[in-house]
Amino acid sequence: MNRSPRTPRRWGIHLFTVLAVPFCLFMGSWQLDRFSARVEADQEYRRYQDARARQTAGPLETMLPVGTGTVGRLAAASGRYDPAGQFLVPERRLDGKDGFYVLTVLRTDEGRAVPVVRGWLPGGAGSVPVPAPPGGRVTVTGALQASEHQRTKGVRAGGLPPGQLGIISAAALINVLPYEMYDAWLTVPDPPGPLRAVPPVVPAGAGLDFKAFQNLGYTGEWFVFAGFVVFMWFKLRRREREAAAAVPVTAAASAAESAGAESARAPSGRTVSVRTASDRVEAARAEDARKDRTLRIAGAVLGAVAVAFLGWSGTVYVTGQDYGGELVGFDVLSADSVEARLSVRKGTGTVVVCTLRSLSEAGREVGRKDVGFPERTDTVDRLVRLRTTGRATAVELVGCQDAAAG
């Protein structure tokens, strides 16, 4: 029977086990629920796609704002393409190949404009000829998409050459074109050659993508963690029982050594070498102490290396950039414009491009603008005005970058 004392260390191990196992099981179940929700969303989206394929195109204005019930549906808009409103959207992949979108703004009969992605071309933006948009009045039927409010992974959102756009967003276009924009865009399903059709973007939360299977992997990880905690608890308990069983042997060995005895007679008549048992216990303790010292040294070395690496990385990052920006303040001028004061620090020969964005009360992006600072001075303070698609309540500095680095 194990009569080892209930030390604070043992109580701490028990408490950790009692808390950790339910927590791991809860997190595993939560991740499993998220995966199940993604499966259900995927099934719902497939049913929605089947129903959408049987639907006819509707007027653009009747499908706004874009939501889960309208994204991807066919919408029709009539008007004229604006040749001055054509942009190339670089670093967009299609079927595993690098290329760019060709986006042209359609000025509708209702007065507003809607961005239309007329197709995709392989290669770098500007490296191949781009077909001109159709002239005269046209009716465009395309899949309805919501404005992008964050840059696509691996795609620069700001600091692009003139005529290129990093984010397909009314908040960005409204600051480079003089007319109002619909907060949506269209993709042409059957563009003329050499343009290739851009498939509609899958709504967030739909589709069994890599993130969905990440949830399934996290489920297994949390359940494995729970099993590991239970395994370690039983292992520690076993070590405690072995240590408690070795206490009488150690006490007998100490008594025999003090009396000069070499061995002791067991009750059953067997002769047990007490000195040998004592030596084994002492050797095991010495080995455990050596291992503990080795682990402490290894941990200290790894910790020192990690701290040194973080310090080196931070120093390189800070000293490697000779520019930076700070948003000093902003004022809301009206329901469709804000003014921000921006202070930029840079080298005299560096041209810096900073990206500002304005947010609505609900946190939705309503304005975005890239601002260049070519001045040959160390510090530049400037008032920047942003047009917005709705009333802004906040302005953020997304970041600054060297224009030559793009």
N, C-alpha and C positions, 0 to 999 in steps of 0.2 A: 504493500500500500504506500502510495506516495504521500509523505507528510512534509514535503518541502514547504517553507513558509510562504505566505501570500505577500510577496514583496510588491512595491509599487511598479517595478518593471513587469512582473507577471500580470498584474491588473491592467497595465497599459497595453500589453499584448492582447489580452482578452477583449478589452474595450475596442482596440483597433479592428480586431477580427469581426466583432459584432457589428461595428459600423461599416466596415469596408465591404463585406460580402453583400449586404442588402443594397448598398450604393452601386456596386458593380452590376448586380442583377437588374436594378432599376435602369441604369444607363444602357445596358444591353437591350432591355425590353423597349426602351425609348427609341434606340437606333433601329430596332426591328420594326417598330410602328412607323418610323419615317420611311423605311424601305417599302413597307406595305402601302403607305400613302402614295409613294411614287409609282408603284405598280398600278394602283387604282387610277391615279391621274393619267398614266399612260394609256390605260384602257379607255378612259373617258375621252382622251384626246383623239384616239383612233376612231372612236364612234363619232366624235365631232367632225373629224376629217371626212368620214364617209358621208355624213349629212351635208357638209359644206360642198362636197363635189356635186351634189344634186341641186344646189342652190344657184340662183341667177344673181348677177351683179346688181348691187343697189347703189343709189346715189351716195357719194362720199359723205355729205353732210349728215345723212341720217344714221351713219355708223360711228359717229364721234360722240364722246371720247372713246379711244380704243380700249377695249377690255377683253376679258377671256372669251366673251361671246362673239366678238367681232374680229379679233386678231386673226389674220390669215384669210378672211373672207374676201371675195371679189368685190371691189368698189369701183365705181365709174366716175370720172371727172372730165369735164370738157373745158377747153381753153386753148392757149397758145404756149408753146415752149419758149423760154427766154434764153437765147444763145449766151447772154452774159451771165446767166445763172447756171452754167454747167461746171461741175466739179468732178475731180477724180478722187475716189476714196481708196487709198493705197492699203497694201498688206491685208487683203481679204483673200482667204483660201476657198477654193471650190474643187471638190473631188481630189483633195490632196495636193493641189497645185497652187502656187503663189500667183496672185494677180491683183486686180483692182476693179472696183465698181465704177460705172459711168453714171453719174447722177445729174439730171437736168431738172430744173424747177419749171413746173407747169403753172402758169398764171391762169386761174380758172375764171369762168364767166361770173362767178360770185364776187370776185375782187381779191380774194386771198390766193395764196400760192401753196402748192403741195410738191415736195420733192419726189421725183420719180427715178428709181433706179432702172435705167433702160437695159442694163445687162452687165456682164462681167467679161473682162479680157485678161489673158495671161500676160505675165511679165511685170516689169516695173511701171509705175504710173508715169506716163509721158514717154515711154520707150517705144510704143507702137501707135500708129494712127488711130484716132477715135472717130467713129462715124458721127456726122453732124445730126442734130435732132430734126425731125420732120418740120417743115414749115407750114404756115397757115393754121387754121383752126382744126384741132384734133380732139377725139374722144379717147381717153386712156382708160383701159380696164386692167386693174392689177390687184395683187394680194395686199391687203391692208396690214401695215406694220406700225408698231408703237415707236415713238422717238427713243433713240438711245440716250441714256443719261450717264453712262460711264463707258470708258474706252474698252474696246475689245482687247483681250489678253494678247500682249505682244505688239500692239498697235499704238503708235504715238498719237496723242490727242491734240497736241499743240506743237508749234514751231515748224509747221509744214510749209512748203513753198506756196506761192500764190497759185490759186486754182486747184488746190488739194484740200480735202476735208478729212479730219480724223474721226469725227462722230457725226452720224446722220441724225441731226436734232434740229428742231425748229428753234430751240434756244440758241444754237450756234449760228444758224443761217440768218436769223433775224438781225444779227450784228454785222453781217457782210452784205446783205441785200436790203434795199430800201422799202420793201413791202411786207405786209402781214403774212404769216405762215399758219397753215394747219399743223397742229401738233401730231403729225403722223406722216408716213411716207408709203409709197406704192412700189411694188416690184412687178415689172412687165413679165407675164408668163411665157410669151412667144415673141422674143425680140428678133429683129432681122439680123442675118449674119454680118460680120463675124461675132457679134455679141452673143453671149450665152445667158440663158435665164438664171436668175438668182432665186433659189428656193426660199419660201417663207421661213422666217425664224420661228423655231419652236418656242411656245410660251414658257416662261420660267416655271419650273416644277413639273413639267410634262416631259415624257420620254425617259426611257431607261438608259441614261447616259452613265459616264464614269462615276459621277457623284452619287448616283443611286446605288451602284454596287459598292461604293465606299461605305455607305450606311450599312450594307450587309457585312462588309469586312469589319467595321467597328463593332457590330453586334457580336461577332465571334470573339473579337479581342476582349470585350468587357466580360464575357462569360469565361474566357480563359483566365482573366485576372482574378475573377471570383474563385475559380478552382485553385489558382496558385496560392491565394491567401489561405485557403483551407489547408492545402498541402503543407505550407510553411508552418501553420499553427500546429498541425499534428507532428511535424518534424521537431519543432521546438519543445513540444511536450515530451517527445521521446528522448531528446537529449537531457531534459530535466530529470526524467525518471532514471536514465543511466547514471547521471551525476549523483542523484540521491542514493542509488544502489552502491555506488563506489565509496560513499562516506564511511560506512562501517569497516570496509577493507582498509581504508586509509588510516582510520583510528587504530585498528588492530596492528597495522604495520608500525605505527609510531610507538605504540606501547611495547611491541616486541623488540624494536630497535633499542629503546631506552633500557630494556632489561637485558639486552645482549642475546636474545633468542634468535635463532636462525629459522625456525619453522614453528607452526602451531597445528595441533590436532583438531580436525573438524569433528562435530558430533557424530557423524556417520562413520567415523573411523578413517576417512581419507586424509592424507597429508597434503596440505596446501602451502606452497612457498609464499609466505607473507612478504618477504623482501621482494620477490619477483612481482607480485601484484602491486606493491607500493611503487616499484620502479616504473611499471607500466603506467600507473596513474600520473606520476610525476612527468614521465616522458610525454604523455598526451597533453598535459597542461603546458609543458614547454613548447610543444608543437603548435598548440592553439595560440599561445602568446606570440610565437614567431609569425604565424599567419596573420594575426591581427596587426602586428607591426608592418608587415608587408602591404596589407590592404590600406593601412593609414598612409604609408609612404606613397603608394600608387595613387590614392585619392588626392593627396596633397599635390603631387606632380601634375596630375590631370587638371586639377583646379587651377594651378598656377598657369598651365599652358592655355586653358580656356580664357582666363582673365587677360593674359598677355595678348591672345589673338583678338579678343574684343577691343582691347585698348588700341592695338595696331590698326584694326579695321576702322574704328572711329576716327583715329588720327588721319589715316589715309583719306577717308571720306571728307573730313572737314578741310584738310589742307589741299585736297585734290580739286576742290571747287573754289574758284576765285569769284564767285557771284552768289547772290542770294536776294530774295525779295521778302517784303513785309507789308501786310495790309494794315495801314494806319487807321483807317476808318471808312465809313460809307454813309450816304444819305439816300433815302428813298425820295426821288423827285416826284414821281407820279405812279399811276397804276401800271405804266408800261416802260419805266426807266428808273435806273439807279445810278448814283455817282460814287465812285470809290477812290480813295487816295492811296496810291501805291508808292512805296519807297524801295528802290532797287540798288544794291551794292554790286559792283562789277569792276573788271579791269577796263582800262581806258580803250583797249583794242578789242573788247569782247562785245558782241551783239547778243543780247539776251532777249528771249521771248517768254513772257509770263502769261499764264492762263488764269483768268478769273471766271467765277460762275456765281450766279445769284439763285437763291432758293426761296420758294414760297413758304407760307406758314406751315403747310403740310410736309415740308422737306423735299418737295419736287423741284427739279431744276427748271428754271424759267428763263435763264439767260446765261450765255457763255461767250467769252471773247478772248482771243489771243492778242496780246499787246507786245509790240516790239520796242526795244530800247537800244537804238543804234548810237546814242550820244557818246562822245569820247570823253566822258567824265567818270569819276569813281562812284558817285552817288547821284541818283536821279529820283526826284519826287514829281509825281504826275497825277493829275485828276483824270480818271478814266470813266467814261459814261457807257453803260450797258443798256441796250434795249431788252425788254423782257416780254414774254408771252402772257404774263399775268403779274399781279402785284407781288413784289419781292419783299421779304422780311429779313433776309440775311445775305451776305456776300462772303465768299470764301476765295482764298488764293489756292488754286489747285497745285501750282508749282511753277518753277522757272527752269529754263534750260538754255544751254548755249546753242544759238541758231546754227553755228557751223558744225555742231556735233550731229545734226540730223541728216 
